[in-house]
Amino acid sequence: MVRAFWLSVRQLGDPALLRVLALSLAITLGLFVALGAGVWWLIDDALAGVSWHATLAGVAATLLTVLGGWLLFRAVAMLVIGLFADTIVAAVERRHYPQALASARAVSLGRGLRMGLASAGRFIAVNLLAAPVYVALLVTGVGTAAAFFVVNGWLLGRDLGEMVAARHLPAAAMRDWRAATAGRRFALGLAATGLFVVPLLNILAPVLGAAMATHLFHGTRR
């Protein structure tokens, strides 16, 4: 995993990865700006009869958007990166695994979008289901963080791994591949979850995660 991380970091200057990073950040920022504008409009309309309603709506919309961004950044980032995952994986394969690139099947935009939506949906649904556990473990001091890492490590390991496997494996072989790589994918998910919770690094987390997943996939096949 350490090797996969450093190889991925060293490739961040790749023009293909930089384009994906710029596009994904622009789309993610645009989505949150649109969310903020929508929240402002709703609050402003609800407070139309109150003095300074525009200012109050602006403050409330800003706070809610920042909170929503902090809570949902991972979901939105994985949704967006699903659109560009194939470009990231292809760039890593071009540099490190040219033979695998030659036999790869490109993932269509539609399939990438479906995978991204599924990833975002699983993140929201599973973490909502786990919320009572997170709250109950607050008394332990570290239990909530540990549970969060376990849950999201499992989710991210699955999502990132499948973004790569979809290029190389038929659907019928995916179940066996998941079973054979469960431990490695969980380790990948834990590493990616760690990147997502570190300020500034979380911006790079989706790109680094997809690149690391590529090294993991081809490393296990070897």
N, C-alpha and C positions, 0 to 999 in steps of 0.2 A: 504493500500500500504506500509506503514511503517513496519507493521508486516511481510509482504511478503519479504521486503528487508532484514530485520534483520534475519529472518529464513534462507534466501538464503545465506547471509554472513556467518552465523554460520555453514552452511553445506559445505563451500568451502574446508574443510579438508577431505571430503569424497573421498576415493580412486577413485571411479568412476568418480567424477567431476574433480579430479586432472589429471586423464588420458586423459579425453576429453580436458581439458585446454592445456595440453602439446601437444597433437596431433594437435589440432586446431592451436596453435601458430606455431608449426613446419611447417604445411602445408601452413599457411598464409605467414610465412617468406619465405618458399621455392618459393611460387608464386611470391613474390615481387623480390626475388633474380633472378628468371628466367626472370622477366620483365626487371630488370636492365641489365642483360646480353644481352637480345635481343636489348634493346635500345642502349647499347654500341656498339654492332656489326653493327647496322644500321648507327649510326653516324660515327663510325670509317671508314666504307666503303664509306660513302658519302664524308668524308674529307681525303680520301686516298692521295690526292695530296698536302695536306697542312702540313707544318712542325709541329712537335709535335702533329700529329693527334691523336695518341693513348691517350696522356694526355688530350687533349681537349675533346675527346670522353668520357673518364673516368669521367671528371668533369661534363660534360653535362648529362651523364647517371645517375650519383649520384644525381644531383639536380632534374632531372625529376622523378627519382624513389622516392625520398623523398616527392616531391610534389604530385605525384600520390598516394603514400602510405597514405598521409594525407587526400587527397580527397576521396580515394576509400576504405579506411580501413574498413569502416562500411559495404560496399557492399560485399567485399571479406570475411570479418569475418562472416557475415550472411550466405553467400554461404557455407562456410566451416562448420559452426555450424549446418547447415541443415543436414549434414551427421551424426552428433552425437547428435542431439536434443533428439532423442528417449532415448538415454542412460541417459541424464541429467534428463529428465522428469521421467523416471523409477526410478532413484535413489532418487528423491524427494518423489515420491509416495511410495517407499519402506519404507522410514523413517516416513512419515507423513500421508499417505493415503493408507494403505495396502489393504483395501477393494476395492478401485478403481483400484489398481494395478492388483488385481486378475481378474478383468473383462476387462482390457485394451487389445487393439489389437495393437501389435507392428507395427510401421511404417517401411516399407521396405526401404532398402538403396536407391533403385531407386526413391521411392516417396519422401524420404527425400532430395535427390539431386534435384529433380524437384522443391520442395518447396524452397530450397535454391537458385536455379537459378532464380525462379520467384521473390523472395525477392530482390536479387541483381539487377535484371532487373528493377523492379519497382522503386527501390531507384534511380538508374541512370536516368531512363526516367522521373520520376516525378520531380526530382530536376533540371534536364535540362530544363524542361518546366517552372519550377518556377524561374529559374535564372533571367529572366528580372524583376520579382517582387522583388527578393532579391536586385538587383542592384538599382531599383527605390527607395527602402526603405532605402538605405544607408544614405540619407540626414536626416532621422529621428533619426539616432544614434542607436536606439534599435529595429527599425522595422524589419530589416533584420534578427536579431537573433530570434525575436518573430515568424516571418514567418517560419524560418527554423525549429524551435521547433514544431510549429503546423503541418507543412507538415510531418516531420519525426516522430513526435509522432503518427500521424495517421497511417503511414506506418508500424512502428515498432509494434504498438499495434495489428495491423492485423496479421503481420507475426508471432510474438511470440505466440499470442493467438492460431493461427491455428496449430502451431506445437504441442500444447497440445491437442486441441480439436480433431485432427485427430486420436488420440488414443482411443477416447471414443464415438464419434458421427458419425453416418452414414452421407454420403454426403448430403442426403436430409434434414437433420436437421441443417446443417451448417448455412444456411441463417437466420433462426429464432434465432439461438444462437448469430450470429453476431449482429442482431438487439437488442437483449435483453441485450447485454454486451458492447454496443458501448462506453458508458461513462467510464466504468472501464478499457476497453482495451486502450482507449485514454490516461487515466491517467498512465497506465503501459508504453505506448509508450513514453510519456513525460519523465518519470523516466529513461527509458532505453536510450533515446536520451541524457539526462543529463550525464549519465555514459559514453557514447561514446565520449563526448567532453572534459572530464577531463583526463589529462595525467595520465598514469599508470592505473587508474581505467578503461580506455577504453579497456585495455587488458582483464579485467575480465567481461566487459559489456555483451558479448554474453552469457556466462555461467550464470551470475547473472540474465540476462533478461529471459532466458528460465526457470530458477528455480522460479523466481517471477511469471512468467506466469502460472506455475503449481499451485502455491498457489492461484492465482487469479481464475483460472478455477474451482478448487475444492471448493474454498470459495463461489463462486456464486452458485454452484450446491447445497450446503448445505442450 
